């Protein structure tokens, strides 16, 4: 697996120490979340939770003075003594905020240890993402191959599905691909560069290997659709319709989505023995985001063979 191209953006935790205040750490954490590309809703939720934390300990409290027992008292206060007691769902989210925030400080060396790691976390049960099993993957590929070889051939469904299954990229990343992001210099080892225009997301850029046969599908597709620059010069909704049609052809009752193929790709790589570091980098995830994602992948995959 090639090394991931990392961002040269300054680490927002660089100027923090264990004596830094909660206020300073929260400001640096905001910059970190923006740089990592956290969603707007996630950032707002984390900021709200950290406001409550700062209200409890004081905005000028030194982050290095906050110990596990202090965080346990804080969570007890959230449930039993706060004017607006937490629901189980809100408590689970706020504990997640503590673990992400203090985990980030520990991973960056600001704190010697993570005080939130031992805090009991009983998240509200949420269903695991849906994935395709091996039999369904075979049915899907058979359906897309049939469309590619029909009397009026259409290579797009096969190109799209195989791209997503082998790369595990997100919908937004898929829609941003241009032909010059595809490296065909070595016919035996084609590759895809995932690029970001936003400098704050450059750390997510990476080089992904594609199957040796994939360029042949690409050639067919480009000829049929007269592709010149963007790999998919259409809307994401158009490609969602393509996936829905493939699901019908393959008798996949739950349908097929970008997210489903991303999770399916990750689970297949996990089962094939890809290391955690390689898989995290392939998916373009930060170490913090990887914590929960890796647990879901392991549960979806079951025991390794």
C-alpha positions as CSV (number, residue, x, y, z in Angstrom):
1,X,0.0,0.0,0.0
2,X,1.6,3.3,-1.0
3,X,2.2,6.0,1.7
4,X,-0.6,8.5,2.1
5,X,0.3,12.1,1.1
6,X,0.0,14.0,4.3
7,X,-1.0,17.7,4.7
8,X,1.6,20.3,5.4
9,X,-1.0,22.3,7.4
10,X,0.2,23.3,10.9
11,X,-1.0,20.9,13.6
12,X,-3.5,22.9,15.7
13,X,-2.3,21.1,18.9
14,X,1.3,22.3,18.4
15,X,1.1,25.2,20.8
16,X,-0.8,23.3,23.6
17,X,0.6,21.9,26.8
18,X,-0.9,20.2,29.8
19,X,-1.1,23.6,31.4
20,X,-3.2,25.1,28.6
21,X,-6.7,26.0,29.4
22,X,-9.8,24.2,28.3
23,X,-10.6,27.4,26.4
24,X,-7.4,27.2,24.4
25,X,-7.7,23.5,23.8
26,X,-11.3,23.9,22.6
27,X,-10.1,26.6,20.1
28,X,-7.4,24.3,18.8
29,X,-9.9,21.4,18.6
30,X,-12.2,23.5,16.5
31,X,-9.3,24.0,14.0
32,X,-8.6,20.3,14.1
33,X,-12.2,19.4,13.3
34,X,-12.2,21.8,10.3
35,X,-9.0,20.4,9.0
36,X,-10.2,16.8,9.3
37,X,-13.4,17.6,7.5
38,X,-15.8,16.8,10.3
39,X,-19.4,17.4,9.2
40,X,-21.1,20.7,10.3
41,X,-23.6,18.8,12.5
42,X,-20.8,16.8,14.2
43,X,-18.8,20.0,14.9
44,X,-21.8,21.8,16.4
45,X,-22.6,18.8,18.6
46,X,-19.0,18.5,19.9
47,X,-18.7,22.3,20.4
48,X,-22.0,22.3,22.4
49,X,-20.8,19.4,24.6
50,X,-17.4,21.0,25.2
51,X,-19.2,24.2,26.2
52,X,-21.0,22.2,29.0
53,X,-17.6,20.7,30.0
54,X,-16.1,24.2,30.2
55,X,-19.1,25.4,32.3
56,X,-18.5,22.5,34.7
57,X,-14.8,22.8,35.2
58,X,-14.3,26.5,34.2
59,X,-13.0,27.7,30.9
60,X,-9.5,28.5,32.4
61,X,-9.1,25.0,34.0
62,X,-5.8,23.4,32.9
63,X,-6.5,20.4,30.7
64,X,-3.7,18.4,32.4
65,X,-5.5,18.8,35.8
66,X,-8.7,16.9,34.6
67,X,-8.4,13.3,35.6
68,X,-10.6,10.3,35.0
69,X,-12.4,10.6,38.3
70,X,-13.2,14.2,37.4
71,X,-14.8,13.1,34.1
72,X,-16.8,10.4,35.9
73,X,-18.1,13.1,38.3
74,X,-19.0,15.2,35.3
75,X,-21.0,12.5,33.6
76,X,-22.8,11.8,36.9
77,X,-23.6,15.4,37.1
78,X,-25.0,15.4,33.6
79,X,-27.5,12.7,34.6
80,X,-28.4,13.5,38.1
81,X,-27.6,17.1,39.1
82,X,-27.8,19.2,36.0
83,X,-30.9,21.4,35.5
84,X,-31.6,19.6,32.2
85,X,-30.6,15.9,32.8
86,X,-29.2,14.0,29.9
87,X,-31.2,11.3,28.1
88,X,-29.3,8.1,27.5
89,X,-28.7,9.1,23.9
90,X,-27.4,12.5,24.8
91,X,-25.1,11.1,27.5
92,X,-23.7,8.6,25.0
93,X,-22.9,11.4,22.6
94,X,-21.3,13.6,25.3
95,X,-19.1,10.7,26.4
96,X,-18.1,10.2,22.8
97,X,-17.1,13.9,22.7
98,X,-14.9,13.4,25.8
99,X,-13.2,10.5,24.3
100,X,-12.6,12.2,20.9
101,X,-11.4,15.4,22.5
102,X,-9.1,14.0,25.2
103,X,-8.0,11.1,22.8
104,X,-6.9,13.8,20.4
105,X,-4.9,15.6,23.1
106,X,-3.2,12.3,24.1
107,X,-2.4,11.2,20.6
108,X,-0.8,14.5,19.9
109,X,1.4,14.2,23.0
110,X,-0.2,17.2,24.8
111,X,-1.3,14.9,27.6
112,X,0.7,12.0,28.9
113,X,-2.4,9.8,29.2
114,X,-6.0,10.0,28.0
115,X,-8.2,10.6,31.1
116,X,-11.4,9.8,29.1
117,X,-10.3,6.3,28.0
118,X,-11.5,4.6,31.2
119,X,-14.8,6.5,31.3
120,X,-17.6,3.9,31.0
121,X,-19.2,4.2,27.6
122,X,-22.5,2.5,26.9
123,X,-23.6,4.0,23.6
124,X,-27.2,3.8,22.5
125,X,-27.5,0.8,20.3
126,X,-27.5,1.7,16.6
127,X,-27.9,-0.7,13.7
128,X,-24.7,-1.6,11.8
129,X,-24.4,-0.4,8.2
130,X,-25.7,-2.8,5.6
131,X,-23.2,-4.5,3.3
132,X,-23.3,-7.0,0.5
133,X,-22.4,-10.6,1.3
134,X,-20.1,-12.5,-1.1
135,X,-23.0,-14.1,-3.0
136,X,-24.6,-10.7,-3.5
137,X,-21.3,-9.3,-4.7
138,X,-21.1,-12.0,-7.3
139,X,-24.7,-11.4,-8.4
140,X,-24.0,-7.6,-8.7
141,X,-20.9,-8.1,-10.8
142,X,-22.7,-10.6,-13.0
143,X,-25.5,-8.1,-13.6
144,X,-23.1,-5.2,-14.4
145,X,-21.0,-7.5,-16.7
146,X,-24.2,-8.5,-18.5
147,X,-25.0,-4.8,-19.1
148,X,-21.5,-4.2,-20.4
149,X,-21.9,-7.0,-22.9
150,X,-25.5,-6.4,-23.9
151,X,-26.5,-5.7,-27.5
152,X,-26.5,-2.0,-26.5
153,X,-23.5,-2.2,-24.2
154,X,-23.3,0.0,-21.1
155,X,-20.0,-0.1,-19.3
156,X,-20.8,2.6,-16.7
157,X,-22.5,0.3,-14.1
158,X,-19.6,-2.1,-14.1
159,X,-17.0,0.7,-14.0
160,X,-18.8,2.4,-11.1
161,X,-19.4,-0.7,-9.0
162,X,-16.0,-2.2,-9.5
163,X,-14.4,1.2,-8.7
164,X,-16.3,1.5,-5.4
165,X,-15.8,-2.1,-4.4
166,X,-12.0,-1.9,-5.0
167,X,-11.3,1.6,-3.7
168,X,-13.8,2.1,-0.9
169,X,-14.1,5.8,-1.7
170,X,-16.9,8.1,-0.6
171,X,-19.6,9.5,-3.0
172,X,-18.1,13.0,-2.8
173,X,-14.7,11.6,-3.7
174,X,-16.1,9.6,-6.6
175,X,-17.8,12.7,-8.0
176,X,-14.5,14.6,-7.9
177,X,-12.5,12.2,-10.0
178,X,-11.1,13.4,-13.3
179,X,-9.2,11.4,-15.9
180,X,-5.9,12.9,-14.9
181,X,-6.4,11.4,-11.4
182,X,-6.1,7.9,-12.9
183,X,-2.5,6.7,-13.3
184,X,-2.1,4.2,-16.1
185,X,1.6,4.5,-16.6
186,X,2.1,0.9,-15.4
187,X,-0.4,-1.3,-17.2
188,X,-0.1,-4.0,-14.6
189,X,-0.7,-1.6,-11.6
190,X,-3.3,1.1,-12.4
191,X,-3.9,3.5,-9.6
192,X,-6.3,6.2,-8.6
193,X,-5.3,9.5,-6.9
194,X,-7.9,10.9,-4.6
195,X,-7.4,14.7,-4.6
196,X,-8.8,17.6,-2.6
197,X,-9.0,21.2,-3.8
198,X,-9.5,22.4,-0.2
199,X,-6.0,22.7,1.4
200,X,-7.4,21.8,4.8
201,X,-8.3,18.4,3.5
202,X,-5.0,17.6,1.6
203,X,-4.1,15.1,4.4
204,X,-6.9,12.9,3.0
205,X,-5.3,12.6,-0.4
206,X,-4.1,9.1,-1.2
207,X,-3.1,6.7,-4.0
208,X,-5.3,3.6,-4.4
209,X,-4.5,0.5,-6.4
210,X,-7.0,-0.7,-8.9
211,X,-7.3,-4.2,-10.6
212,X,-5.0,-4.7,-13.6
213,X,-8.1,-5.3,-15.8
214,X,-9.9,-2.1,-14.8
215,X,-8.4,0.1,-17.5
216,X,-10.1,-2.0,-20.2
217,X,-13.5,-1.2,-18.6
218,X,-12.5,2.4,-18.4
219,X,-11.6,2.5,-22.1
220,X,-15.0,1.0,-23.0
221,X,-16.8,3.5,-20.8
222,X,-14.9,6.5,-22.1
223,X,-15.7,5.6,-25.7
224,X,-19.4,5.1,-25.0
225,X,-19.9,8.3,-23.0
226,X,-17.3,10.5,-24.8
227,X,-15.6,11.3,-21.5
228,X,-13.1,14.1,-21.7
229,X,-12.4,15.5,-18.2
230,X,-14.6,14.4,-15.3
231,X,-14.9,10.7,-14.9
232,X,-18.6,11.0,-14.2
233,X,-19.9,14.2,-15.9
234,X,-23.4,13.8,-14.3
235,X,-25.0,14.3,-10.9
236,X,-24.6,12.0,-7.9
237,X,-28.3,11.4,-8.2
238,X,-27.8,9.9,-11.7
239,X,-25.2,7.4,-10.3
240,X,-27.6,6.6,-7.5
241,X,-30.2,5.6,-10.1
242,X,-27.5,3.5,-11.8
243,X,-26.9,1.6,-8.5
244,X,-30.7,1.2,-8.0
245,X,-31.0,-0.3,-11.4
246,X,-28.1,-2.7,-10.7
247,X,-29.8,-3.7,-7.5
248,X,-32.9,-4.6,-9.4
249,X,-31.0,-6.6,-12.0
250,X,-29.1,-8.5,-9.3
251,X,-32.1,-9.1,-7.0
252,X,-30.6,-7.2,-4.1
253,X,-33.7,-6.4,-2.1
254,X,-32.2,-3.8,0.2
255,X,-30.9,-1.8,-2.7
256,X,-27.3,-0.6,-3.3
257,X,-25.8,2.7,-2.3
258,X,-22.4,4.4,-2.3
259,X,-22.2,3.9,1.5
260,X,-23.0,0.2,1.3
261,X,-20.3,-0.4,-1.3
262,X,-17.8,1.6,0.8
263,X,-18.5,-0.6,3.9
264,X,-18.5,-3.7,1.8
265,X,-15.1,-2.8,0.4
266,X,-13.7,-2.2,3.9
267,X,-15.1,-5.5,5.2
268,X,-13.7,-7.4,2.3
269,X,-10.2,-5.9,2.8
270,X,-10.4,-6.6,6.5
271,X,-11.3,-10.3,5.9
272,X,-8.4,-10.5,3.4
273,X,-6.0,-9.5,6.1
274,X,-5.3,-5.9,5.3
275,X,-3.6,-4.3,8.4
276,X,-5.6,-1.7,10.4
277,X,-3.1,1.1,9.4
278,X,-3.4,0.3,5.7
279,X,-7.2,0.1,5.8
280,X,-7.5,3.3,7.7
281,X,-5.3,5.1,5.2
282,X,-7.1,3.5,2.3
283,X,-10.4,4.9,3.6
284,X,-8.9,8.3,4.3
285,X,-9.8,8.3,7.9
286,X,-8.2,10.1,10.9
287,X,-7.0,8.0,13.8
288,X,-9.9,9.3,15.9
289,X,-12.6,8.6,13.3
290,X,-11.0,5.2,12.8
291,X,-11.7,4.1,16.4
292,X,-15.4,3.6,16.0
293,X,-15.2,2.7,12.3
294,X,-12.8,-0.1,12.9
295,X,-15.1,-1.6,15.6
296,X,-18.0,-1.6,13.1
297,X,-15.9,-3.2,10.4
298,X,-14.8,-5.9,12.8
299,X,-18.4,-6.6,13.9
300,X,-19.6,-6.7,10.3
301,X,-16.7,-9.0,9.2
302,X,-16.9,-11.5,12.1
303,X,-13.8,-13.4,13.2
304,X,-10.9,-13.3,10.8
305,X,-10.2,-16.6,9.0
